[in-house]
Amino acid sequence: MEDIPDAPDQAADTGLPTLLAEAVGYAESRHWEVTPGAWLVDGGGSTRCSCGDRRCTLPGAHPLDADWSRRASAGPVAVRTWWTELPEASILLPTGRSFDVLDVPETAGCLALARMERMDLHLGPVAVLPFAPGRAGRRLHFLVLPGVAVRLPEMLRKLGWPPGRLDLVARGEGDWTVAPPSRIGSAGYAQWARSPTTLNRWLPDASELISPLAYACGRDSPSYRARAAQPAGV
């Protein structure tokens, strides 16, 4: 997967600016609530977040204000107005409403995704994000039915994983994911590993995906890699 934004068919069809067309498409086609986020400002040989904080930990990937959750909307008119006024704003999708997100490292996510496809599991859209706060490397966001954020610890415990052992995060009420083709930090663009289509309009329950995701995250953990690297007989 390259660090480039998806080529949005809707933008090509309508002639609208890419971010505006995509934001309206999420609202119209998927009925997902969206809200504008911060964006990146280039200049002076550096890139900075539009919020003005030079120490911003989520450049181009956070809400514009504290009231973002209440103001988020799936109304195409409101969405069109926002991106007409702020054409560079990133596209944020609130979690805990139409969907939750299972957030995993890219290596583990790709391993799990290949395994899920071999198992012929029903999958929803899967996004690739350049980074997440406090975590290194790219991330995969699996969209699932809402409610997993409160259930995840118990689901992992039943699979034999104590809390905090896996780099597997659930994003639900009060959180968000950044939608393609938003530009994030200096690491690239959000993009789709599996784009939203008519075939994945109905999202899977997290219980259908949690076992292959936990297995892949376990294999990707530092402790597993350290054991795998040890010579035989050590």
PAZAPA-4460 file (N, C-alpha, C; in steps of 0.05 Angstrom, whole numbers, plus 32768, in hexadecimal, padded with zeros to 4 digits):
% residues 234
    n_x    n_y    n_z   ca_x   ca_y   ca_z    c_x    c_y    c_z   seq   type   mol
   8011   7FE8   8000   8000   8000   8000   8012   8019   8000     1      M     A
   800D   802B   7FED   801D   8042   7FEB   8012   8059   7FFC     2      E     A
   8024   806C   8003   801B   8083   8013   8010   8098   8000     3      D     A
   7FFA   8091   7FF3   7FEC   80A5   7FE2   7FCE   80A2   7FE8     4      I     A
   7FBF   80B8   7FE4   7FA3   80B6   7FE9   7F95   80A5   7FD4     5      P     A
   7F7F   8098   7FDB   7F6F   808A   7FC7   7F66   809E   7FB2     6      D     A
   7F63   8094   7F9A   7F58   80A5   7F85   7F39   80A4   7F87     7      A     A
   7F2D   80BA   7F91   7F10   80B9   7F97   7EFF   80BB   7F7E     8      P     A
   7EF0   80A6   7F78   7EDF   80A6   7F60   7ECB   80BD   7F61     9      D     A
   7EC0   80C3   7F79   7EAC   80D7   7F7B   7EB7   80F2   7F73    10      Q     A
   7ECF   80F9   7F7C   7EDB   8112   7F75   7EDE   8115   7F57    11      A     A
   7EE6   80FF   7F4A   7EEA   80FF   7F2D   7ECF   8103   7F1F    12      A     A
   7EBA   80F7   7F2A   7EA0   80F9   7F1D   7E93   8114   7F20    13      D     A
   7E98   8121   7F37   7E8A   813A   7F3C   7E9B   8153   7F36    14      T     A
   7EB5   8150   7F34   7EC6   8167   7F31   7ECA   8177   7F4A    15      G     A
   7EC0   816D   7F61   7EC3   817B   7F7A   7EDF   8177   7F85    16      L     A
   7EE9   8189   7F96   7F02   8183   7FA4   7F01   8168   7FB2    17      P     A
   7F18   815B   7FB3   7F18   813F   7FBD   7F0D   813C   7FD9    18      T     A
   7F16   814C   7FEC   7F0D   8148   8008   7EEF   814E   800A    19      L     A
   7EE6   8163   7FFD   7EC9   8169   7FFE   7EB9   8152   7FF2    20      L     A
   7EC1   8148   7FDB   7EB2   8133   7FCE   7EB1   811A   7FE0    21      A     A
   7EC8   8113   7FEC   7EC9   80FB   7FFD   7EB8   80FF   8016    22      E     A
   7EBA   8116   8023   7EAB   811B   803C   7E8D   8119   8036    23      A     A
   7E84   8126   8020   7E67   8124   8019   7E60   8107   8012    24      V     A
   7E72   80F9   8005   7E6C   80DD   7FFE   7E69   80CB   8017    25      G     A
   7E79   80CF   802B   7E76   80C0   8044   7E5A   80C5   8050    26      Y     A
   7E52   80DE   804F   7E38   80E5   805B   7E21   80DB   804A    27      A     A
   7E23   80DE   8030   7E0C   80D7   801F   7E0B   80B9   801A    28      E     A
   7E21   80AC   8014   7E21   8090   800C   7E21   807D   8024    29      S     A
   7E2F   8084   8039   7E31   8072   8050   7E21   807C   8068    30      R     A
   7E17   8094   8067   7E09   80A0   807E   7E1A   80A1   8097    31      H     A
   7E34   80A5   8093   7E47   80A9   80A9   7E48   80C6   80B1    32      W     A
   7E48   80CB   80CB   7E4C   80E7   80D4   7E69   80EE   80D0    33      E     A
   7E6E   8107   80C7   7E89   8110   80C3   7E8C   812B   80D1    34      V     A
   7EA5   8133   80D6   7EAA   814E   80E1   7EC6   8156   80D6    35      T     A
   7EC9   8170   80D1   7EE3   8179   80C7   7EF8   8179   80DC    36      P     A
   7F11   8172   80D5   7F27   8172   80E8   7F3C   8185   80DF    37      G     A
   7F51   8186   80EF   7F68   8197   80E9   7F75   818E   80CF    38      A     A
   7F86   819F   80C3   7F94   8198   80AB   7FB0   81A1   80AC    39      W     A
   7FC0   819A   8099   7FDD   81A0   8099   7FE2   81BA   8089    40      L     A
   7FF4   81C9   8094   7FFD   81E2   8087   801A   81E0   8080    41      V     A
   8020   81E3   8066   803C   81E2   805D   8047   81FE   805B    42      D     A
   8061   8200   8061   806E   821A   805E   8087   821D   806F    43      G     A
   809A   822C   8065   80B2   8230   8074   80C3   8217   8076    44      G     A
   80BF   8204   8063   80CF   81EC   8064   80C5   81D7   8078    45      G     A
   80AE   81DC   8084   80A3   81C9   8098   8085   81C6   8094    46      S     A
   807A   81B2   80A1   805D   81AE   80A0   8052   81AF   80BD    47      T     A
   803D   81BE   80C1   8032   81C1   80DC   8014   81BE   80DB    48      R     A
   8009   81B9   80F2   7FEC   81B6   80F4   7FDE   81D1   80F4    49      C     A
   7FC6   81D2   80E8   7FB7   81EB   80E7   7FAF   81F5   8102    50      S     A
   7FB0   81E4   8117   7FA8   81ED   8132   7FBC   8201   813D    51      C     A
   7FD4   8202   8132   7FE8   8215   813B   7FFA   820C   8151    52      G     A
   7FF4   81F4   815C   8005   81E9   8172   801D   81DB   8165    53      D     A
   8035   81E5   8168   804C   81D9   815C   8053   81BE   8168    54      R     A
   8048   81B8   817F   804C   819E   818C   8034   818B   8188    55      R     A
   8022   8192   8176   800A   8182   8171   8012   8165   816C    56      C     A
   8005   8152   817A   800C   8136   8178   7FFB   8128   8162    57      T     A
   7FE7   8136   8158   7FD6   812B   8143   7FD3   813F   812C    58      L     A
   7FE8   8147   811F   7FE6   815B   810A   7FD4   8152   80F3    59      P     A
   7FC0   8162   80EE   7FAD   815C   80D9   7F9A   8145   80DF    60      G     A
   7F98   813D   80F8   7F88   8125   80FE   7F78   8128   8118    61      A     A
   7F70   8141   811F   7F60   8144   8137   7F49   8158   8132    62      H     A
   7F34   8158   8142   7F1E   816A   813E   7F26   8188   8141    63      P     A
   7F15   8199   8136   7F1A   81B5   8137   7F14   81C2   8151    64      L     A
   7F01   81B7   8160   7EF9   81C2   8179   7EED   81AD   818C    65      D     A
   7EE8   81B5   81A4   7EDF   81A2   81B9   7EC2   8198   81B3    66      A     A
   7EB3   81A7   81A3   7E97   81A1   819D   7E93   8190   8185    67      D     A
   7EA9   8184   817B   7EA8   8176   8161   7E94   815F   8161    68      W     A
   7E92   8150   8178   7E81   8139   8178   7E64   8140   8175    69      S     A
   7E5B   8155   8182   7E3F   815E   817F   7E39   8168   8163    70      R     A
   7E4D   8175   8157   7E48   8182   813D   7E4B   816F   8126    71      R     A
   7E56   8158   8129   7E5A   8145   8113   7E3F   813F   8106    72      A     A
   7E3F   813C   80EC   7E26   8139   80DE   7E28   8127   80C6    73      S     A
   7E13   8119   80BF   7E11   810A   80A6   7E00   8119   8092    74      A     A
   7DFA   8132   8097   7DEA   8142   8085   7DFC   814D   806E    75      G     A
   7DF7   8146   8055   7E08   814E   803F   7E0A   816D   803C    76      P     A
   7DF5   817B   8043   7DF6   8198   8041   7E0A   81A4   8055    77      V     A
   7E09   819A   806E   7E1C   81A4   8082   7E38   819C   807A    78      A     A
   7E3C   8184   8071   7E57   817A   806A   7E62   818A   8053    79      V     A
   7E51   818F   803F   7E5A   819F   8028   7E62   81BB   8030    80      R     A
   7E53   81C7   8043   7E59   81E2   804C   7E74   81E2   805B    81      T     A
   7E79   81CE   806C   7E92   81CE   807B   7EAB   81CD   8069    82      W     A
   7EAA   81BA   8055   7EC2   81B7   8044   7EC3   81CC   802E    83      W     A
   7EAE   81DB   8029   7EAF   81F2   8018   7EBE   8208   8026    84      T     A
   7EB8   820B   8040   7EC6   8220   8050   7EE2   8218   8058    85      E     A
   7EE6   81FD   805C   7F01   81F3   8065   7F09   81DC   8053    86      L     A
   7F11   81E3   803A   7F16   81CE   8026   7F2D   81BC   802C    87      P     A
   7F3F   81C4   803E   7F56   81B3   8045   7F52   81A2   805E    88      E     A
   7F3B   81A6   806C   7F36   8198   8085   7F37   8179   8081    89      A     A
   7F43   816B   8094   7F43   814E   8094   7F26   8145   809A    90      S     A
   7F20   812C   8092   7F06   8121   8096   7F07   810E   80AE    91      I     A
   7EF8   8115   80C3   7EF7   8105   80DB   7EDC   80F6   80DC    92      L     A
   7EDC   80DD   80E3   7EC4   80CC   80E6   7EC2   80C5   8103    93      L     A
   7EAD   80CF   8111   7EAA   80C7   812E   7EA5   80A9   8130    94      P     A
   7EB2   809D   8143   7EAD   8081   8149   7E99   807F   8160    95      T     A
   7E8E   8066   8163   7E79   8062   8177   7E5D   8069   816E    96      G     A
   7E5A   806F   8154   7E40   8076   8149   7E38   8061   8133    97      R     A
   7E40   8066   811A   7E3B   8053   8105   7E4E   803B   8108    98      S     A
   7E65   803F   8114   7E78   8029   8116   7E8C   802F   812C    99      F     A
   7E99   801A   8136   7EB1   801D   8146   7EC9   8015   8135   100      D     A
   7EE1   8018   813F   7EF9   8011   8131   7F0B   7FFF   8142   101      V     A
   7F15   7FEA   8136   7F2A   7FDA   8142   7F45   7FE3   8135   102      L     A
   7F56   7FEE   8145   7F6F   7FFC   813C   7F87   7FEA   8143   103      D     A
   7F96   7FE2   812E   7FAC   7FD0   8132   7FC4   7FD9   8122   104      V     A
   7FDD   7FD0   8128   7FF4   7FD6   8118   7FF1   7FCB   80FC   105      P     A
   7FFD   7FD9   80E8   7FFA   7FD1   80CC   8003   7FB4   80C7   106      E     A
   801A   7FAC   80D2   8023   7F90   80CD   800F   7F7C   80D7   107      T     A
   8006   7F7F   80EF   7FF2   7F6D   80FA   7FD8   7F6E   80EB   108      A     A
   7FD0   7F87   80E4   7FB7   7F8A   80D5   7FB7   7F7C   80BA   109      G     A
   7FCE   7F7E   80AC   7FD0   7F71   8091   7FD0   7F53   8094   110      C     A
   7FDD   7F49   80A9   7FDD   7F2C   80AE   7FC0   7F23   80B4   111      L     A
   7FB2   7F31   80C5   7F97   7F2A   80CC   7F85   7F2C   80B4   112      A     A
   7F88   7F41   80A4   7F77   7F45   808D   7F7A   7F2E   8079   113      L     A
   7F93   7F25   8074   7F97   7F0F   8062   7F89   7EF5   806D   114      A     A
   7F8C   7EF2   8087   7F80   7EDA   8094   7F61   7EDB   8092   115      R     A
   7F56   7EF3   8098   7F39   7EF6   8096   7F2E   7EF0   807A   116      M     A
   7F3D   7EFA   8066   7F34   7EF5   804A   7F35   7ED7   8043   117      E     A
   7F4A   7EC9   804D   7F4B   7EAC   8049   7F34   7E9E   8057   118      R     A
   7F2B   7EA9   806E   7F15   7E9D   807D   7EFA   7EA5   8072   119      M     A
   7EFB   7EB7   805E   7EE3   7EC2   8051   7ED0   7ED0   8065   120      D     A
   7EDD   7EDE   8078   7ECD   7EED   808B   7EC1   7F06   807E   121      L     A
   7EAA   7F0E   8088   7E9E   7F27   807F   7EAE   7F3F   808B   122      H     A
   7EB7   7F50   807A   7EC7   7F67   8083   7EBA   7F81   807B   123      L     A
   7EBE   7F95   808C   7EB6   7FB0   8085   7ECE   7FBF   8079   124      G     A
   7ECB   7FD9   8076   7EE2   7FE9   806C   7EF9   7FE8   8080   125      P     A
   7F11   7FEA   8075   7F2A   7FEB   8085   7F3B   8002   807C   126      V     A
   7F41   8014   808E   7F51   802B   8087   7F6E   8028   8090   127      A     A
   7F80   8035   8082   7F9C   8036   808A   7FA3   8052   8092   128      V     A
   7FAD   8056   80AA   7FB5   8070   80B4   7FD3   8071   80B9   129      L     A
   7FE0   8088   80B2   7FFD   8089   80B5   8007   8086   80D1   130      P     A
   7FF8   808D   80E5   8001   808B   8101   7FEA   808E   8114   131      F     A
   7FEF   8088   812D   7FDB   808D   8142   7FEA   8099   815A   132      A     A
   7FDC   80A8   816B   7FE9   80B5   8182   7FF7   80A1   8194   133      P     A
   8011   80A6   8199   8020   8095   81AB   8029   807A   81A0   134      G     A
   8024   8076   8186   802C   805C   817A   803C   8061   8160   135      R     A
   804F   8050   815B   8060   8053   8144   8055   8043   812D   136      A     A
   8059   804D   8114   8051   803E   80FD   8034   8041   80F5   137      G     A
   802E   8037   80DD   8013   8039   80D2   8000   8026   80E1   138      R     A
   7FE6   802D   80DF   7FD2   801E   80EC   7FBC   8016   80D9   139      R     A
   7FAF   8000   80DE   7F97   7FF8   80D0   7F7F   7FFB   80E2   140      L     A
   7F6A   8007   80D7   7F51   800B   80E6   7F3B   7FFA   80D9   141      H     A
   7F32   7FE6   80E7   7F1C   7FD4   80DE   7F02   7FDF   80E8   142      F     A
   7EEF   7FE6   80D7   7ED5   7FF0   80DF   7EC3   7FD9   80E6   143      L     A
   7EB7   7FDB   80FD   7EA5   7FC6   8107   7E8C   7FD3   8113   144      V     A
   7E79   7FC3   811A   7E60   7FCD   8126   7E67   7FDB   8141   145      L     A
   7E58   7FEF   8148   7E5D   7FFD   8161   7E5A   7FEB   817A   146      P     A
   7E69   7FF2   818F   7E66   7FE4   81A8   7E7F   7FD5   81B1   147      G     A
   7E93   7FD2   819F   7EAA   7FC1   81A6   7EBC   7FCF   81BA   148      V     A
   7EBC   7FE9   81BC   7ECE   7FF7   81CE   7ECB   7FEE   81EB   149      A     A
   7EB2   7FE9   81F3   7EAE   7FE1   820F   7EB1   7FC3   8212   150      V     A
   7EB0   7FB3   81FC   7EB1   7F96   81FE   7ECD   7F8B   81F9   151      R     A
   7EDF   7F9B   81EE   7EF9   7F90   81E6   7F09   7F83   81FC   152      L     A
   7F0C   7F8F   8214   7F1C   7F81   8228   7F12   7F65   822F   153      P     A
   7EF8   7F62   8231   7EED   7F48   8237   7EF0   7F34   8220   154      E     A
   7EED   7F3E   8207   7EF1   7F2D   81F0   7F0E   7F23   81EF   155      M     A
   7F21   7F34   81F4   7F3D   7F2C   81F4   7F43   7F19   820B   156      L     A
   7F37   7F1E   8222   7F3C   7F0C   8239   7F33   7EF0   8233   157      R     A
   7F1C   7EED   8225   7F12   7ED3   821E   7F24   7EC4   820B   158      K     A
   7F34   7ED4   81FC   7F47   7EC8   81E9   7F62   7EC3   81F7   159      L     A
   7F64   7ECA   8210   7F7D   7EC4   821F   7F91   7EDB   8220   160      G     A
   7F88   7EF3   8219   7F9A   7F0A   8219   7F93   7F1D   822F   161      W     A
   7FA5   7F21   8242   7F9F   7F34   8258   7F9F   7F51   824E   162      P     A
   7F93   7F63   825C   7F92   7F7F   8253   7FAE   7F8B   824E   163      P     A
   7FB1   7F9A   8238   7FC9   7FA8   8233   7FDF   7F98   8225   164      G     A
   7FDA   7F7E   8220   7FEF   7F6E   8214   7FF1   7F71   81F5   165      R     A
   7FDB   7F79   81E9   7FDA   7F7B   81CC   7FD7   7F98   81C4   166      L     A
   7FE3   7F9F   81AD   7FDF   7FBA   81A2   7FC7   7FB9   8190   167      D     A
   7FB0   7FB7   819E   7F96   7FB6   8190   7F83   7FC8   81A0   168      L     A
   7F7A   7FDD   8192   7F6B   7FF3   819F   7F4F   7FF5   8193   169      V     A
   7F3B   7FF8   81A3   7F20   7FFD   819A   7F1A   801B   819C   170      A     A
   7F0F   8026   8187   7F08   8043   8187   7EE9   8044   8185   171      R     A
   7EDD   804F   819A   7EC0   8051   819A   7EB6   806D   81A0   172      G     A
   7EA2   806F   81B1   7E95   8088   81B8   7EA9   809D   81C1   173      E     A
   7EA8   80B5   81B6   7EBA   80CB   81BD   7ED4   80CB   81AE   174      G     A
   7ED9   80B8   819D   7EF1   80B7   818E   7EEB   80BB   8170   175      D     A
   7EFF   80B8   815F   7EFB   80BC   8143   7F11   80AD   8133   176      W     A
   7F0C   80A9   8119   7F21   80A1   8107   7F23   80B5   80F0   177      T     A
   7F3A   80B6   80E4   7F3E   80C9   80CE   7F39   80BB   80B4   178      V     A
   7F27   80C7   80A3   7F1F   80B9   808B   7F30   80C1   8073   179      A     A
   7F35   80AE   8061   7F43   80B5   8047   7F32   80CA   8038   180      P     A
   7F40   80DA   8028   7F5D   80DC   8023   7F6B   80F2   8033   181      P     A
   7F64   80F5   804D   7F70   810A   805E   7F8E   8106   8060   182      S     A
   7F9C   811C   8061   7FB9   811C   8064   7FBF   811F   8082   183      R     A
   7FD1   810E   808C   7FD6   810D   80A9   7FF4   8110   80AE   184      I     A
   7FFB   8124   80BD   8017   8128   80C5   8029   8128   80AC   185      G     A
   8042   811F   80B0   8055   811E   809A   8057   8102   808E   186      S     A
   8046   80F0   8099   8049   80D3   8092   8038   80CB   807A   187      A     A
   8026   80DB   8070   8017   80D4   8058   7FF9   80D9   805C   188      G     A
   7FE9   80C9   804E   7FCC   80CD   804D   7FBE   80B5   8059   189      Y     A
   7FA7   80B9   8064   7F95   80A3   806B   7F8B   8098   8050   190      A     A
   7F89   807D   804F   7F7F   8071   8037   7F70   8058   803E   191      Q     A
   7F63   804C   802B   7F53   8033   802F   7F62   801B   8027   192      W     A
   7F65   8007   8039   7F6E   7FED   8032   7F57   7FDD   8026   193      A     A
   7F3F   7FE1   8031   7F26   7FD7   8026   7F12   7FEE   8026   194      R     A
   7F0C   7FF8   800E   7EFB   8010   800C   7EDE   8009   8013   195      S     A
   7ECF   801E   801B   7EB2   801A   801F   7EA4   8014   8005   196      P     A
   7E95   7FFF   8003   7E86   7FF8   7FEB   7E6A   7FEE   7FF3   197      T     A
   7E5A   7FE9   7FDF   7E3F   7FDE   7FE5   7E41   7FC2   7FF1   198      T     A
   7E58   7FB4   7FEC   7E5B   7F99   7FF6   7E62   7F98   8014   199      L     A
   7E6D   7FAE   801E   7E74   7FAE   803B   7E64   7FC4   804A   200      N     A
   7E4D   7FCA   8040   7E3C   7FDE   804E   7E35   7FD4   806A   201      R     A
   7E2F   7FBA   806C   7E28   7FAE   8086   7E42   7FA6   8094   202      W     A
   7E47   7FB2   80AB   7E60   7FAD   80B8   7E60   7F94   80C9   203      L     A
   7E77   7F87   80CD   7E79   7F70   80DE   7E78   7F77   80FB   204      P     A
   7E70   7F64   810B   7E73   7F67   8128   7E90   7F61   812F   205      D     A
   7E9B   7F6F   8143   7EB7   7F6C   814B   7EBD   7F4F   8153   206      A     A
   7EAA   7F40   815D   7EAE   7F25   8166   7EB7   7F13   814F   207      S     A
   7EB0   7F1B   8136   7EB7   7F0B   811E   7ED4   7F0F   8117   208      E     A
   7EE0   7F26   811F   7EFB   7F2C   8116   7F10   7F2B   812C   209      L     A
   7F07   7F2A   8145   7F19   7F2E   815B   7F2E   7F18   815E   210      I     A
   7F27   7EFF   8157   7F3A   7EE9   815A   7F51   7EEC   8146   211      S     A
   7F4D   7EF0   812C   7F64   7EF3   811A   7F73   7F0D   8120   212      P     A
   7F66   7F22   8129   7F74   7F3A   8130   7F86   7F36   8149   213      L     A
   7F7B   7F29   815D   7F8B   7F25   8175   7FA3   7F12   816F   214      A     A
   7F9E   7EFE   815F   7FB4   7EEB   8157   7FCA   7EFB   8149   215      Y     A
   7FC2   7F0C   8136   7FD6   7F1B   8126   7FE5   7F2F   8138   216      A     A
   7FD7   7F3C   814A   7FE4   7F4F   815C   7FF7   7F41   816F   217      C     A
   7FEF   7F29   8177   8001   7F19   8188   801B   7F12   817A   218      G     A
   8019   7F0A   8161   8031   7F03   8151   8042   7F1C   814C   219      R     A
   8035   7F33   814B   8044   7F4C   8145   804F   7F59   815F   220      D     A
   8049   7F4D   8176   8052   7F59   818F   8071   7F56   8193   221      S     A
   807E   7F69   81A1   809B   7F67   81A5   80A3   7F4D   81B2   222      P     A
   8094   7F43   81C5   809B   7F2A   81D3   809B   7F12   81C1   223      S     A
   8087   7F11   81AE   8086   7EFB   819C   809E   7EFC   8188   224      Y     A
   80A3   7F15   817E   80BA   7F17   816B   80D4   7F10   8178   225      R     A
   80D7   7F17   8192   80F0   7F11   81A0   80F3   7EF2   81A3   226      A     A
   80DD   7EE4   81A9   80DF   7EC7   81AB   80E5   7EBA   8191   227      R     A
   80D8   7EC5   817B   80DC   7EBA   8161   80F9   7EBD   8157   228      A     A
   8106   7ED2   8160   8121   7ED8   8157   8136   7EC8   8166   229      A     A
   812E   7EBB   817C   8142   7EAB   818C   814A   7E92   817D   230      Q     A
   8163   7E8B   817E   816C   7E72   8171   815F   7E5A   817E   231      P     A
   815C   7E45   8170   8150   7E2C   817B   8161   7E22   8192   232      A     A
   8153   7E1A   81A7   8160   7E0F   81BF   8167   7E24   81D3   233      G     A
   8161   7E3D   81CE   8167   7E52   81E2   8150   7E53   81F6   234      V     A
***
